[in-house]
Amino acid sequence: MSVAVAFPEQAQLEPRLVLTTGLGHLYQGDCLDLMKSMDDDSVDLIFADPPFNLGKIYGSHYDDSRAEEDYVAWSREWIHEGARLLSPGGAFFLYNIPRWNILNGAYMTEIGLTFRHWIAIDIKFGLPIPGRLYPSHYSMLYFTKGKPRSFTRPRVPIPVCRHCGGDLKDYGGHRDKLNPEGLNLTDVWNDIPPVRHRTTKNRSANELSEKLLERVLTIASQEGDRVLDPFGGSGTTYAVSERMHRHWTGVEMGDVEPIISRLTGQEHTVDGPSRGDAGKGPHRVRLPRRGSNQEVLFVDFGGARAN
């Protein structure tokens, strides 16, 4: 399978196609501009992990310290576009902190999406906030556009003590009645780290675990479905979609080189923290550039399915 990579001289607000694979398309630009250009009912699953408006440094292209009313209005705008793009029965997963997902979920209900779950993703470590309870989970909303077209409930291994190997629960004396393939998945996920360990990240900012996206795509999509992630980040959704044979569309406003490097198998050096969205700095590895404004690089993935 061939991959076409286009290298822009600099990030532009108008979305520009920068990577094409046999399964997906990556754009650089504003997600709202791209979403507004897409057809109704054109995607089967949306996974969105937007900035949390916590004052994080993403670079000059985005302000993560907006006034609350501005952030909420912006969130509603791209959520509304996502609902329009979603096909009947399609799934919409929105990953954020509870403060914002309370409001996001109310709006998603208001515009006619169907609530399925509030999934709590356990935070293994965190910092206490004075005057409040210890925050220990991220929120992931799971809505659908009407009756779900696809739903698979995964099973998880029966939890055991890491020291003695014994069961953590007695299951009311019915241990022998449990399914040998494991327990039914609940809406509290404490078996998947919300972010990848720093030694395996492709950028200095937080990067979602591939296991998280594998589970999301397993639950609510099938091979050949169309996936949209409007906040590209490091490209985790796109990498997992490639591996699970889902067609995908992605967009990232900031540096797209970490995504391109990841999907084309190129090396990318990750700088230390506080360097912006993708750890961009003078020691990063740059992909080759030929010509004045643009180069197309062809990479053979092998074995992946084409459109």
N, C-alpha and C positions, 0 to 999 in steps of 0.2 A: 504494500500500500504506500502510495506517495503522499508526502506532506509538503504543502507549499507554505513558505514563511515569507512574509513581507515585513521589512524593517523600516518604519517611518523615522524621519529625522527627529521628530519630537512628538510628544503626546498632543492630540488634537481633541477638541470637544466633540466634533462630529465623528460618529463611530467610523472607524476604518478597519477593514478586514486585514488582520496581520498573520493569521494562521488558518490553514485548511487541512483537515485530515480526511480520511475516508468516512469518518463518522461525525465530524464536528467542524464548527466555525468559531474562531475567536476574533473579537473586535476590540479595538482600543477606543475608548470614548465614554460618554455619559450613558448610563444604562437606560435612562428615560428616553433619550433620543432613539436608541436602538429599539426599545420595546414599542414605542409609538409607531415605528416603521413596520412592525410585524403584523401578520394577519390574525384575525380572531380565531380562536379555537385551534391554534397552531402548535401547542406544546401539550404534552401529557403529564409532565411533572415539573414543578418549580421548586428549587431549593434556594433559599435566600439567607445569607449571613451578612447583613448590612453592618456598617459601623454602628457602635453602640452609643455614640455621643457622650463619651467619657473623657474627652480631651486628649485622645491619643494622637500622636504625630504620624500622619499618613503622608506628609509631603505637601507641597504647595497646591496640589490639585484638589484638596478636600479639607474642609473645616469641620473637625470633630467636636467643636464646642459651640454648637448652635443654641439659640434660645429654644426652650422647650416647644413653644408653639410652632416654630419654624421646622424643627425636627419632625414633629408629629405630622405637619402638613406635607412635608416631603415624603415621609413614609407612606401616607395615605395615597399620594399620587402614584408611586411605583407599585403599591399593592393593588390599586384599582386597575392599572395597566396589566398586571399579572393575572388578575381575575378575568380580564377580557381575553387574554391569550390562551387561557387554560381550556382544554377541550372538555366536553361533557364527561363527567366521571373522573377527571384528572385530579391530581393531588397537589397541594400547596403546603410546603414545609417552610416555616419561618423561624429562624434561630436568633434569639436575642436574650437580653436580660429580662427578668420578670417585670420590672418597672415599665418597659416599653411594650412588652407583649400583652400586658393587660389591655392597653389601648389598641394595639394592633388587632387582637382577637375580637374586640368589640366592633371594630370597623369592618373586619372581614365578615362577621355575622350580618352587619348592617347592609352590606352590598350583596348579600344573598349566598355566600359560601356556606357550606355545611361543616359545623364543628365535629371533629372526630376525637382529637386528644390534645391535652396539654402534657407534653412529655418532659419530665424532669431529668436532666443529665447531670449526674453527680460531679461536683468539683472536689477533687481529692485534697487540694490544698488551697488556702486562700488567706486573706487578711481580714481581721475583724473590723467592723465599722462602729465607731463610738455611738452609743445610744440606740443601736439596732441589734436584732438577732444576727447571728453569724450567717452570712450568705453562703449557701452550700450547693446551689444548682443553677445551671443555665436552663432557660425555657426553650422548648421547640414546639411551636404550634403545628398541628396537622389538621388541615381543612381539605375538603373536596368540593368539586363543582357538581353538586347533586350526589346521587348514589355512586360509591366508588366503583370504577371500572375494573380496578385490579387491587386485590388485597391478599397478602400472604403474611401469616403470623409466624415469625420465626420461633424456634425453640432455643433456649440457652442451657448451657451445662448446669447440672445440679451443683450449687455452691458447696464447697468443702473447706475445712480449716486448712490454711496453708502450712500449718505446723504439724498437725497430727493426721491430716487427711480425712477426718471424720466429717459427717454431715453437719451443717450449721443449724439445721432445724430437724425436729422429729417427725413433722408432717402428720401429726395426730395418730401415729401408729400405723400409717398407711404408706410407708416408704416403698413397700413392694408393689404398690399399685401405680407408682409414677411411671410415666412414659420413659422408656430407655433412651429416647432421643433427647430428653431434657425437659425443662419446664417451659410453659408458655410465657412468652415475653410480656412484661407488664409495661406500664407507662412511666416507670422509674428505672432509668438506665444507670446502673452503677458498675457495669462491667466494661465500659468503653471510656477511655480518657477523652475529654472534650477536645484536647489539642494534642498535637504530636510532640514528642520529646524534643528538646532543643538540639540534640545530636542528629536528628533525622529531618530537620526542617529545611525547606527550600528558601526561606526568607526569615528575617529577624522578627517580624511581627508574628502574632499567634497564627497557627496553621491547623486547620481541623484534621482530626484523625481520619484516615481512609476507611477505617472500620465503621465509623459513624455513617459515612456516605454509602458504604456497601449495604448497611442495614436499611437505610432510608430507601434506596433503590430497590432492594429486595421486597420490602413491604408493599410498595405502591407503584411498581412499574414492571414491565416485561421487556424481554429482549426485543430491540427494534423500536421501542418507544422514544419519544422526543423529550429531552430534558433541557430546561433553561436554568442557568445560574447567573443572575444579573450582577453579582459582585464577585468577580473572578478570584481576587486574592492571590493565592499561590497555585490555583488550578486543581485543587483536590477533586472537586466535582467532575471536572473534565477527564482527569486521569482515571477515576473510577468508572465513569461512563464508557470510556474506551475499553477498559478491561471487561466490563459487563455487557458490551455490545449494545449500548444505548446511543442513539443519535443525540447530539448536544449542540447548544448555542451558548456562547459565553461572551462576557464583556467585562473589561477592567479599565477604569479611568487612569490608574497609575501605571507603574512600570510593568510591562508585560513580559519582559525578558525571563523572569523566573518561571512563568507559565510555559513559555516557548521552550526553555531549556528542559523543563520537566517532561514535556510531551514529546520532545524530539530526542531525548536521551543525552542531551549535552550537559556538561558540567557547569554548575553555577555556584560561585563562592558567596556564602552568606556572611555579611558583616555583623557587627555587634548590635545591641539594641539602640533604640532612639535614632535610627537612620531612615525612618520613613516606612512606607508601605511594604517595600520589598528589600529593605536593607541595602539600597543602592549606594555605592560608594566607589572610591577610586581604585580599590583592589578587586572589584568584581570581575568575573570572566565575561568578556563580551563575545557574542557570536560574530562570525566574520561578516563584513559588509563590503559589497562590491558595487561600483558605479556611484553615481552622484546622490541619488535619493532613495533607491530601493534595490533590494536584492531578493531573489527567490531561491530558497534552499530546499532541495528535495532530499527527504530522508525515508528510507525503507523500514517500516515497522515490521512487516512480515506477519502473515497469519491473521491480521485484523480484518474485519468485514467491511466491505465498501457499501456505499449507498445503493 
